[in-house]
């Protein structure tokens, strides 16, 4: 009988297993990874681990907690806005605002609270920065629908959403852009409706306009803090980024109140 995994001898019968003739078993050779490739993999893994440890060590202890706490409030507030809206267009506009707010605070909390590795950090950072453009356009959506005539609605929404989509593409494709370049883009898009403020006042009243302006100033102050990295009161606990997050929360509260007044 010829074994299935044996080679047939060139002459005569196949030798039988015995004391001096052990059975032959074919083996698949195992190829070791080249030393250079193994070294590169080990070095990359070690670098990623060192980056993660350094990021964890340098991150203030309050990083991400502010936005994590606001996320459920933004979700509940969005539900309230949708419930009190008096038309289908208002419901849709407030839903857009609610989704943009939840994405902003939820993504920020996940990104800043965890340690995600080099690839995870890159993805979450892109989403985190893109959501800033999204919340700007999302905020103007109910304000335009609730307070502007139809023609002005279309113009403002076209401008602000085109600017937001361009900004999102910019941050996703060039995440390493310097702060002095992309921070003014946030500010410029945030004030794009400054010429519509008289119409906001006419339809919604002075309180709405004051809140819109106050929110814009708070967002602008937060952007300046983010760009300058100052003030940095307590790098171990509450650094400049936490000041920036606190200002964005205050700005969001002002704009939310303005939209709620306009909706009701």
Backbone as CSV, one residue per row, in Angstrom:
resi,resn,N_x,N_y,N_z,CA_x,CA_y,CA_z,C_x,C_y,C_z
1,UNK,0.858,-1.185,0.000,0.000,0.000,0.000,0.887,1.226,0.000
2,UNK,0.533,2.202,-0.784,1.311,3.429,-0.879,0.614,4.518,-0.072
3,UNK,1.335,5.142,0.850,0.756,6.217,1.656,0.434,7.417,0.778
4,UNK,-0.651,8.167,1.138,-1.090,9.290,0.322,-0.106,10.441,0.346
5,UNK,0.564,10.630,1.494,1.447,11.797,1.591,2.902,11.425,1.374
6,UNK,3.188,10.248,0.703,4.565,9.843,0.438,4.877,10.011,-1.030
7,UNK,6.169,10.140,-1.307,6.616,10.195,-2.681,6.916,8.779,-3.154
8,UNK,6.572,8.398,-4.373,6.818,7.067,-4.920,8.282,6.947,-5.288
9,UNK,8.998,5.851,-4.819,10.410,5.705,-5.169,10.569,5.512,-6.665
10,UNK,11.735,5.881,-7.147,11.969,5.778,-8.580,12.134,4.343,-9.036
11,UNK,12.556,3.390,-8.151,12.735,1.997,-8.546,12.161,1.108,-7.467
12,UNK,11.383,0.057,-7.875,10.922,-0.956,-6.942,9.813,-0.460,-6.055
13,UNK,9.538,-1.285,-5.049,8.472,-0.965,-4.126,8.910,0.093,-3.128
14,UNK,7.917,0.776,-2.578,8.206,1.785,-1.554,8.708,1.099,-0.315
15,UNK,9.796,1.573,0.304,10.293,0.963,1.535,9.245,1.053,2.625
16,UNK,9.115,-0.036,3.384,8.159,-0.114,4.475,8.755,0.490,5.731
17,UNK,7.910,1.094,6.566,8.430,1.643,7.819,9.021,0.547,8.663
18,UNK,10.059,0.875,9.346,10.713,-0.075,10.239,11.670,0.643,11.144
19,UNK,12.433,-0.160,11.933,13.363,0.484,12.872,14.381,1.368,12.188
20,UNK,14.866,0.931,11.056,15.865,1.748,10.355,15.291,2.570,9.251
21,UNK,14.005,2.503,9.119,13.371,3.198,8.015,12.101,3.889,8.512
22,UNK,12.214,5.037,9.200,11.044,5.702,9.786,10.100,6.180,8.704
23,UNK,8.796,6.278,9.045,7.823,6.714,8.029,8.101,8.123,7.564
24,UNK,7.849,8.332,6.284,8.082,9.653,5.700,6.800,10.486,5.784
25,UNK,6.888,11.661,6.251,5.741,12.568,6.325,6.111,13.873,5.657
26,UNK,5.309,14.300,4.689,5.599,15.559,4.000,5.258,16.727,4.909
27,UNK,6.050,17.745,4.877,5.838,18.928,5.699,5.846,20.171,4.823
28,UNK,4.954,21.127,5.197,4.934,22.418,4.488,5.929,23.332,5.164
29,UNK,6.902,23.824,4.454,7.896,24.686,5.106,7.253,25.955,5.636
30,UNK,7.656,26.360,6.820,7.153,27.574,7.454,8.121,28.697,7.174
31,UNK,7.616,29.748,6.545,8.467,30.882,6.182,8.445,31.913,7.299
32,UNK,9.564,32.195,7.866,9.660,33.224,8.889,9.605,34.589,8.234
33,UNK,9.019,35.544,8.958,8.982,36.912,8.453,10.386,37.458,8.360
34,UNK,10.686,38.226,7.317,12.021,38.825,7.218,12.323,39.667,8.447
35,UNK,13.549,39.628,8.920,13.893,40.398,10.126,13.587,41.878,9.999
36,UNK,13.794,42.441,8.795,13.549,43.878,8.623,12.069,44.196,8.788
37,UNK,11.185,43.338,8.173,9.746,43.576,8.294,9.288,43.427,9.727
38,UNK,9.803,42.415,10.407,9.441,42.236,11.819,9.871,43.424,12.647
39,UNK,11.031,43.933,12.346,11.520,45.094,13.090,10.673,46.318,12.870
40,UNK,10.245,46.515,11.602,9.389,47.672,11.318,8.048,47.548,12.021
41,UNK,7.464,46.340,12.018,6.177,46.136,12.682,6.294,46.383,14.178
42,UNK,7.363,45.871,14.766,7.562,46.067,16.196,7.758,47.535,16.527
43,UNK,8.525,48.223,15.671,8.770,49.646,15.911,7.485,50.448,15.798
44,UNK,6.652,50.117,14.768,5.393,50.852,14.599,4.462,50.613,15.780
45,UNK,4.387,49.349,16.217,3.529,49.040,17.362,4.020,49.758,18.614
46,UNK,5.333,49.768,18.806,5.884,50.461,19.971,5.650,51.949,19.920
47,UNK,5.759,52.544,18.717,5.516,53.980,18.575,4.070,54.309,18.897
48,UNK,3.134,53.493,18.390,1.721,53.737,18.662,1.432,53.646,20.152
49,UNK,2.033,52.658,20.813,1.818,52.514,22.252,2.363,53.715,23.007
50,UNK,3.542,54.208,22.584,4.118,55.376,23.260,3.266,56.616,23.040
51,UNK,2.728,56.767,21.820,1.859,57.914,21.540,0.617,57.865,22.417
52,UNK,0.006,56.672,22.534,-1.192,56.526,23.361,-0.903,56.859,24.816
53,UNK,0.232,56.360,25.331,0.578,56.641,26.736,0.830,58.122,26.951
54,UNK,1.516,58.757,25.986,1.801,60.189,26.116,0.523,61.005,26.064
55,UNK,-0.387,60.641,25.139,-1.652,61.375,25.041,-2.466,61.239,26.316
56,UNK,-2.498,60.039,26.877,-3.252,59.822,28.114,-2.644,60.604,29.264
57,UNK,-1.322,60.645,29.318,-0.650,61.337,30.416,-0.840,62.847,30.334
58,UNK,-0.875,63.405,29.110,-0.951,64.854,28.943,-2.377,65.383,28.932
59,UNK,-3.364,64.523,28.730,-4.745,64.968,28.598,-5.298,65.406,29.961
60,UNK,-5.844,66.622,30.058,-6.452,67.046,31.328,-7.557,66.080,31.760
61,UNK,-7.721,65.930,33.039,-8.668,64.944,33.561,-10.122,65.270,33.216
62,UNK,-10.415,66.550,32.959,-11.781,66.937,32.597,-12.038,66.869,31.091
63,UNK,-11.042,66.470,30.321,-11.194,66.469,28.870,-12.350,65.567,28.437
64,UNK,-13.294,66.147,27.746,-14.417,65.405,27.199,-15.624,65.292,28.110
65,UNK,-15.451,65.524,29.414,-16.575,65.334,30.332,-17.664,66.381,30.139
66,UNK,-17.280,67.612,29.789,-18.287,68.668,29.609,-19.242,68.304,28.471
67,UNK,-18.686,67.926,27.328,-19.533,67.575,26.193,-20.286,66.272,26.438
68,UNK,-19.679,65.359,27.187,-20.398,64.121,27.532,-21.631,64.424,28.373
69,UNK,-21.518,65.388,29.272,-22.654,65.751,30.108,-23.741,66.484,29.350
70,UNK,-23.351,67.237,28.320,-24.333,68.015,27.562,-25.061,67.151,26.538
71,UNK,-24.446,66.064,26.104,-25.067,65.240,25.055,-26.512,64.839,25.383
72,UNK,-26.807,64.258,26.560,-28.217,63.899,26.822,-29.133,65.114,26.895
73,UNK,-28.598,66.249,27.349,-29.408,67.465,27.389,-29.728,67.949,25.976
74,UNK,-28.744,67.859,25.084,-28.988,68.252,23.692,-30.019,67.338,23.047
75,UNK,-29.938,66.051,23.356,-30.915,65.109,22.813,-32.328,65.432,23.315
76,UNK,-32.452,65.638,24.617,-33.765,65.960,25.189,-34.273,67.303,24.670
77,UNK,-33.373,68.289,24.581,-33.781,69.592,24.061,-34.240,69.524,22.620
78,UNK,-33.582,68.690,21.813,-34.004,68.526,20.432,-35.402,67.933,20.333
79,UNK,-35.699,66.975,21.196,-37.032,66.372,21.209,-38.087,67.423,21.569
80,UNK,-37.743,68.282,22.526,-38.674,69.348,22.916,-38.933,70.289,21.734
81,UNK,-37.882,70.691,21.043,-38.054,71.593,19.897,-38.952,70.975,18.832
82,UNK,-38.717,69.712,18.541,-39.539,69.035,17.536,-41.002,68.973,17.989
83,UNK,-41.214,68.744,19.286,-42.573,68.612,19.813,-43.343,69.924,19.754
84,UNK,-42.649,71.050,19.953,-43.359,72.338,19.996,-43.449,73.004,18.631
85,UNK,-42.777,72.440,17.624,-42.815,73.044,16.284,-44.222,72.978,15.716
86,UNK,-44.596,74.017,14.973,-45.987,74.161,14.532,-46.214,73.891,13.057
87,UNK,-45.190,73.438,12.349,-45.357,73.116,10.931,-44.388,72.003,10.559
88,UNK,-44.647,71.388,9.426,-43.765,70.322,8.979,-42.364,70.818,8.687
89,UNK,-42.267,72.021,8.099,-40.951,72.587,7.810,-40.187,72.871,9.094
90,UNK,-40.887,73.379,10.102,-40.246,73.658,11.387,-39.772,72.372,12.059
91,UNK,-40.583,71.320,11.977,-40.187,70.024,12.551,-38.911,69.527,11.886
92,UNK,-38.873,69.581,10.552,-37.696,69.113,9.830,-36.466,69.946,10.179
93,UNK,-36.626,71.265,10.259,-35.498,72.141,10.564,-34.971,71.906,11.979
94,UNK,-35.877,71.757,12.923,-35.451,71.507,14.305,-34.822,70.125,14.451
95,UNK,-35.280,69.162,13.649,-34.665,67.837,13.664,-33.234,67.898,13.149
96,UNK,-33.003,68.684,12.106,-31.645,68.870,11.594,-30.754,69.476,12.676
97,UNK,-31.268,70.478,13.360,-30.511,71.121,14.443,-30.205,70.135,15.559
98,UNK,-31.194,69.343,15.951,-31.007,68.389,17.039,-29.960,67.339,16.672
99,UNK,-30.021,66.838,15.448,-29.047,65.823,15.018,-27.638,66.404,14.989
100,UNK,-27.500,67.626,14.464,-26.170,68.241,14.402,-25.608,68.479,15.804
101,UNK,-26.467,68.867,16.752,-26.007,69.090,18.117,-25.577,67.774,18.775
102,UNK,-26.372,66.732,18.591,-26.022,65.432,19.185,-24.738,64.874,18.586
103,UNK,-24.556,65.056,17.274,-23.314,64.610,16.654,-22.121,65.383,17.195
104,UNK,-22.287,66.691,17.372,-21.189,67.506,17.889,-20.769,67.043,19.276
105,UNK,-21.714,67.008,20.217,-21.365,66.698,21.599,-21.042,65.215,21.787
106,UNK,-21.773,64.339,21.088,-21.510,62.915,21.229,-20.152,62.512,20.680
107,UNK,-19.832,62.968,19.468,-18.543,62.634,18.870,-17.396,63.228,19.682
108,UNK,-17.563,64.462,20.120,-16.527,65.108,20.924,-16.266,64.338,22.217
109,UNK,-17.342,63.899,22.879,-17.173,63.158,24.125,-16.439,61.844,23.888
110,UNK,-16.850,61.117,22.854,-16.188,59.836,22.549,-14.726,60.059,22.203
111,UNK,-14.462,61.045,21.351,-13.097,61.316,20.902,-12.185,61.722,22.055
112,UNK,-12.652,62.632,22.896,-11.772,63.183,23.927,-11.673,62.318,25.178
113,UNK,-12.663,61.470,25.433,-12.608,60.639,26.637,-11.765,59.387,26.440
114,UNK,-11.678,58.875,25.233,-10.994,57.605,25.009,-9.597,57.781,24.442
115,UNK,-8.889,56.656,24.371,-7.604,56.579,23.693,-7.771,55.536,22.595
116,UNK,-7.684,55.963,21.348,-8.160,55.149,20.241,-7.076,54.651,19.309
117,UNK,-5.828,54.916,19.597,-4.778,54.526,18.665,-4.648,55.540,17.539
118,UNK,-3.601,55.389,16.741,-3.317,56.380,15.709,-4.436,56.462,14.667
119,UNK,-4.921,55.317,14.179,-5.971,55.344,13.159,-7.297,55.822,13.735
120,UNK,-7.652,55.325,14.906,-8.898,55.757,15.523,-8.898,57.239,15.838
121,UNK,-7.775,57.736,16.343,-7.663,59.166,16.636,-7.828,59.996,15.358
122,UNK,-7.231,59.537,14.273,-7.317,60.290,13.017,-8.764,60.365,12.522
123,UNK,-9.484,59.257,12.590,-10.877,59.235,12.140,-11.746,60.124,13.018
124,UNK,-11.626,59.955,14.346,-12.470,60.720,15.265,-12.136,62.209,15.231
125,UNK,-10.875,62.532,15.034,-10.511,63.953,14.956,-11.139,64.602,13.725
126,UNK,-11.143,63.891,12.611,-11.792,64.425,11.413,-13.287,64.652,11.655
127,UNK,-13.933,63.678,12.270,-15.365,63.817,12.546,-15.620,64.956,13.527
128,UNK,-14.777,65.059,14.549,-14.946,66.095,15.567,-14.854,67.482,14.944
129,UNK,-13.879,67.694,14.093,-13.709,69.007,13.471,-14.775,69.269,12.420
130,UNK,-15.175,68.226,11.678,-16.227,68.408,10.670,-17.546,68.796,11.322
131,UNK,-17.803,68.287,12.528,-19.069,68.572,13.202,-19.200,70.037,13.610
132,UNK,-18.104,70.756,13.694,-18.199,72.186,14.007,-18.879,72.916,12.849
133,UNK,-18.486,72.588,11.618,-19.174,73.172,10.468,-20.632,72.720,10.433
134,UNK,-20.864,71.479,10.823,-22.221,70.947,10.785,-23.139,71.663,11.781
135,UNK,-22.643,71.953,12.995,-23.493,72.624,13.989,-23.792,74.062,13.566
136,UNK,-22.863,74.705,12.849,-23.126,76.065,12.371,-24.289,76.055,11.383
137,UNK,-24.202,75.175,10.390,-25.285,75.082,9.413,-26.566,74.568,10.071
138,UNK,-26.423,73.605,10.988,-27.601,73.078,11.674,-28.313,74.120,12.512
139,UNK,-27.565,75.047,13.109,-28.175,76.102,13.919,-28.924,77.106,13.050
140,UNK,-28.331,77.456,11.906,-28.986,78.431,11.036,-30.228,77.861,10.345
141,UNK,-30.327,76.542,10.262,-31.460,75.948,9.546,-32.803,76.295,10.193
142,UNK,-33.024,76.051,11.497,-34.318,76.452,12.072,-34.494,77.958,12.157
143,UNK,-33.400,78.699,12.383,-33.528,80.155,12.427,-34.020,80.688,11.085
144,UNK,-33.472,80.157,9.988,-33.899,80.615,8.666,-35.341,80.208,8.384
145,UNK,-35.694,78.965,8.694,-37.033,78.470,8.396,-38.085,79.188,9.231
146,UNK,-37.764,79.472,10.479,-38.749,80.059,11.392,-38.861,81.578,11.275
147,UNK,-37.790,82.239,10.826,-37.760,83.694,10.940,-37.621,84.443,9.617
148,UNK,-37.329,83.777,8.523,-37.077,84.479,7.270,-38.145,84.165,6.231
149,UNK,-38.424,85.134,5.337,-39.304,84.840,4.192,-38.686,83.753,3.315
150,UNK,-39.515,83.141,2.507,-39.071,81.961,1.762,-37.858,82.239,0.878
151,UNK,-37.844,83.368,0.200,-36.714,83.681,-0.671,-35.416,83.815,0.106
152,UNK,-35.454,84.542,1.211,-34.259,84.698,2.037,-33.850,83.378,2.685
153,UNK,-34.821,82.546,3.020,-34.504,81.214,3.546,-33.601,80.459,2.589
154,UNK,-34.024,80.402,1.331,-33.268,79.627,0.344,-31.854,80.158,0.177
155,UNK,-31.721,81.486,0.146,-30.392,82.077,-0.038,-29.490,81.748,1.150
156,UNK,-29.978,82.005,2.366,-29.151,81.770,3.545,-28.797,80.293,3.690
157,UNK,-29.770,79.411,3.510,-29.499,77.983,3.664,-28.544,77.481,2.586
158,UNK,-28.667,77.987,1.371,-27.745,77.577,0.312,-26.318,78.002,0.642
159,UNK,-26.176,79.245,1.114,-24.831,79.756,1.426,-24.222,79.004,2.609
160,UNK,-24.990,78.850,3.685,-24.419,78.269,4.893,-24.139,76.780,4.722
161,UNK,-25.007,76.055,4.012,-24.761,74.623,3.816,-23.662,74.372,2.799
162,UNK,-23.549,75.225,1.781,-22.418,75.095,0.848,-21.104,75.343,1.578
163,UNK,-21.087,76.380,2.429,-19.889,76.653,3.206,-19.564,75.522,4.180
164,UNK,-20.596,74.949,4.801,-20.374,73.855,5.741,-19.825,72.624,5.036
165,UNK,-20.407,72.276,3.883,-19.923,71.099,3.156,-18.491,71.299,2.665
166,UNK,-18.179,72.515,2.216,-16.804,72.794,1.806,-15.851,72.687,3.000
167,UNK,-16.286,73.216,4.146,-15.447,73.132,5.339,-15.261,71.706,5.812
168,UNK,-16.325,70.898,5.742,-16.212,69.489,6.141,-15.225,68.763,5.238
169,UNK,-15.322,68.986,3.934,-14.379,68.352,3.007,-12.951,68.807,3.293
170,UNK,-12.786,70.079,3.577,-11.463,70.633,3.887,-10.843,69.961,5.106
171,UNK,-11.620,69.801,6.193,-11.083,69.216,7.414,-10.845,67.711,7.278
172,UNK,-11.691,67.039,6.489,-11.486,65.603,6.309,-10.258,65.329,5.438
173,UNK,-10.096,66.120,4.383,-8.996,65.880,3.462,-7.667,66.445,3.955
174,UNK,-7.728,67.472,4.805,-6.487,68.069,5.308,-6.604,68.257,6.811
175,UNK,-6.514,67.145,7.529,-6.669,67.203,8.978,-5.481,67.870,9.644
176,UNK,-4.334,67.882,8.958,-3.140,68.497,9.535,-3.004,69.976,9.251
177,UNK,-4.048,70.607,8.736,-3.976,72.042,8.443,-3.715,72.831,9.728
178,UNK,-2.953,73.927,9.637,-2.652,74.712,10.844,-3.896,75.402,11.402
179,UNK,-3.883,75.612,12.703,-5.043,76.224,13.363,-5.326,77.619,12.845
180,UNK,-4.277,78.384,12.524,-4.493,79.754,12.069,-5.221,79.790,10.727
181,UNK,-5.247,78.641,10.021,-5.922,78.606,8.735,-7.386,78.197,8.865
182,UNK,-7.659,77.126,9.632,-9.042,76.635,9.648,-9.907,77.277,10.732
183,UNK,-9.317,77.795,11.810,-10.134,78.425,12.847,-10.890,79.652,12.326
184,UNK,-10.251,80.547,11.541,-11.031,81.664,10.972,-12.164,81.214,10.053
185,UNK,-12.043,80.024,9.463,-13.136,79.518,8.611,-14.383,79.255,9.449
186,UNK,-14.187,78.705,10.658,-15.324,78.506,11.556,-15.995,79.842,11.879
187,UNK,-15.170,80.829,12.201,-15.711,82.132,12.606,-16.444,82.789,11.448
188,UNK,-15.846,82.754,10.255,-16.469,83.398,9.092,-17.822,82.772,8.771
189,UNK,-17.893,81.447,8.781,-19.170,80.795,8.490,-20.179,81.069,9.596
190,UNK,-19.716,81.186,10.834,-20.626,81.440,11.942,-21.311,82.791,11.874
191,UNK,-20.675,83.762,11.221,-21.260,85.101,11.135,-21.845,85.393,9.756
192,UNK,-22.090,84.355,8.961,-22.546,84.562,7.591,-23.930,85.206,7.543
193,UNK,-24.721,85.045,8.596,-26.090,85.591,8.594,-26.183,86.937,9.291
194,UNK,-25.065,87.628,9.443,-25.103,88.897,10.168,-26.047,89.903,9.494
195,UNK,-26.164,89.833,8.172,-27.036,90.773,7.459,-28.510,90.394,7.574
196,UNK,-28.775,89.218,8.091,-30.169,88.797,8.309,-30.670,89.115,9.709
197,UNK,-29.821,89.704,10.547,-30.228,89.989,11.928,-31.446,90.923,12.003
198,UNK,-31.544,91.972,11.169,-32.771,92.796,11.226,-34.034,91.985,10.929
199,UNK,-33.948,91.037,10.011,-35.115,90.205,9.703,-35.422,89.260,10.867
200,UNK,-34.382,88.761,11.524,-34.597,87.939,12.723,-35.340,88.748,13.789
201,UNK,-34.911,90.009,13.958,-35.546,90.863,14.967,-37.000,91.153,14.599
202,UNK,-37.253,91.386,13.320,-38.618,91.703,12.892,-39.564,90.532,13.125
203,UNK,-39.107,89.326,12.863,-39.992,88.162,12.979,-39.985,87.551,14.374
204,UNK,-38.838,87.603,15.064,-38.731,86.903,16.346,-38.645,87.789,17.560
205,UNK,-38.362,89.073,17.357,-38.242,89.976,18.489,-36.795,90.200,18.902
206,UNK,-36.611,91.200,19.745,-35.256,91.591,20.147,-34.558,90.510,20.969
207,UNK,-35.312,89.759,21.774,-34.695,88.729,22.609,-34.015,87.663,21.753
208,UNK,-34.650,87.286,20.657,-34.058,86.282,19.765,-32.750,86.794,19.184
209,UNK,-32.752,88.046,18.739,-31.539,88.601,18.128,-30.419,88.720,19.159
210,UNK,-30.756,89.176,20.361,-29.734,89.280,21.412,-29.113,87.921,21.695
211,UNK,-29.936,86.890,21.760,-29.428,85.541,22.023,-28.580,85.019,20.861
212,UNK,-28.993,85.299,19.627,-28.203,84.877,18.472,-26.835,85.552,18.483
213,UNK,-26.818,86.857,18.768,-25.544,87.586,18.811,-24.684,87.094,19.971
214,UNK,-25.301,86.899,21.134,-24.550,86.421,22.295,-23.941,85.050,22.008
215,UNK,-24.720,84.163,21.401,-24.180,82.852,21.048,-23.036,82.955,20.064
216,UNK,-23.173,83.835,19.076,-22.090,84.026,18.115,-20.820,84.540,18.764
217,UNK,-20.964,85.482,19.694,-19.789,86.010,20.396,-19.126,84.936,21.260
218,UNK,-19.944,84.101,21.889,-19.383,83.026,22.720,-18.661,81.989,21.860
219,UNK,-19.251,81.629,20.732,-18.568,80.715,19.811,-17.257,81.325,19.316
220,UNK,-17.282,82.621,18.998,-16.072,83.298,18.523,-15.004,83.316,19.598
221,UNK,-15.399,83.615,20.834,-14.441,83.588,21.941,-13.840,82.201,22.107
222,UNK,-14.678,81.171,21.983,-14.162,79.804,22.071,-13.174,79.496,20.970
223,UNK,-13.458,79.962,19.751,-12.534,79.735,18.639,-11.203,80.437,18.872
224,UNK,-11.245,81.640,19.435,-10.003,82.368,19.739,-9.194,81.611,20.787
225,UNK,-9.856,81.127,21.833,-9.164,80.341,22.860,-8.552,79.096,22.244
226,UNK,-9.302,78.421,21.390,-8.795,77.217,20.739,-7.587,77.538,19.858
227,UNK,-7.663,78.642,19.108,-6.569,78.995,18.215,-5.307,79.413,18.946
228,UNK,-5.467,80.169,20.040,-4.317,80.677,20.784,-3.824,79.717,21.863
229,UNK,-4.657,78.740,22.230,-4.364,77.813,23.342,-4.185,78.576,24.659
230,UNK,-4.894,79.656,24.784,-4.861,80.499,25.980,-6.269,81.050,26.222
231,UNK,-6.669,81.196,27.492,-5.956,80.833,28.717,-5.941,79.324,28.947
232,UNK,-4.944,78.898,29.706,-4.765,77.477,30.015,-4.684,77.338,31.537
233,UNK,-5.827,77.467,32.223,-5.806,77.643,33.680,-5.201,76.484,34.458
234,UNK,-5.503,75.245,34.080,-4.997,74.093,34.828,-4.752,72.954,33.857
235,UNK,-3.552,72.858,33.272,-3.293,71.836,32.259,-3.555,70.413,32.730
236,UNK,-3.437,70.166,34.005,-3.664,68.805,34.503,-5.147,68.482,34.647
237,UNK,-5.973,69.505,34.856,-7.397,69.267,35.108,-8.303,69.971,34.099
238,UNK,-8.114,71.271,33.926,-9.034,72.079,33.129,-8.197,73.039,32.294
239,UNK,-7.796,72.559,31.106,-6.913,73.346,30.263,-7.647,74.246,29.296
240,UNK,-6.908,74.760,28.322,-7.514,75.690,27.357,-8.621,75.012,26.558
241,UNK,-8.463,73.714,26.294,-9.489,73.016,25.513,-10.799,72.912,26.295
242,UNK,-10.700,72.797,27.605,-11.909,72.761,28.430,-12.579,74.133,28.470
243,UNK,-11.770,75.196,28.456,-12.334,76.549,28.351,-13.084,76.682,27.029
244,UNK,-12.480,76.202,25.965,-13.119,76.211,24.644,-14.438,75.446,24.672
245,UNK,-14.438,74.251,25.268,-15.666,73.460,25.345,-16.732,74.160,26.192
246,UNK,-16.328,74.790,27.285,-17.294,75.497,28.129,-17.946,76.647,27.358
247,UNK,-17.170,77.354,26.568,-17.721,78.459,25.775,-18.665,77.946,24.686
248,UNK,-18.341,76.794,24.080,-19.250,76.245,23.068,-20.578,75.815,23.696
249,UNK,-20.527,75.313,24.926,-21.767,74.927,25.605,-22.618,76.159,25.895
250,UNK,-21.983,77.229,26.380,-22.721,78.466,26.648,-23.318,79.027,25.361
251,UNK,-22.559,78.978,24.266,-23.061,79.459,22.984,-24.223,78.608,22.495
252,UNK,-24.090,77.303,22.646,-25.183,76.410,22.249,-26.446,76.714,23.049
253,UNK,-26.303,76.958,24.357,-27.465,77.257,25.199,-28.150,78.543,24.734
254,UNK,-27.369,79.552,24.369,-27.955,80.807,23.895,-28.722,80.592,22.593
255,UNK,-28.119,79.886,21.653,-28.784,79.654,20.369,-29.992,78.734,20.520
256,UNK,-29.876,77.750,21.397,-31.032,76.864,21.628,-32.218,77.683,22.156
257,UNK,-31.954,78.572,23.086,-33.031,79.393,23.652,-33.655,80.286,22.584
258,UNK,-32.808,80.834,21.702,-33.331,81.665,20.620,-34.230,80.843,19.694
259,UNK,-33.815,79.637,19.352,-34.632,78.793,18.478,-35.923,78.382,19.163
260,UNK,-35.847,78.096,20.466,-37.050,77.727,21.206,-38.054,78.876,21.222
261,UNK,-37.571,80.100,21.445,-38.455,81.265,21.403,-39.079,81.449,20.034
262,UNK,-38.265,81.253,18.998,-38.789,81.415,17.635,-39.802,80.326,17.297
263,UNK,-39.589,79.140,17.809,-40.496,78.009,17.498,-41.828,78.098,18.202
264,UNK,-41.839,78.788,19.337,-43.073,78.848,20.116,-43.751,80.212,19.977
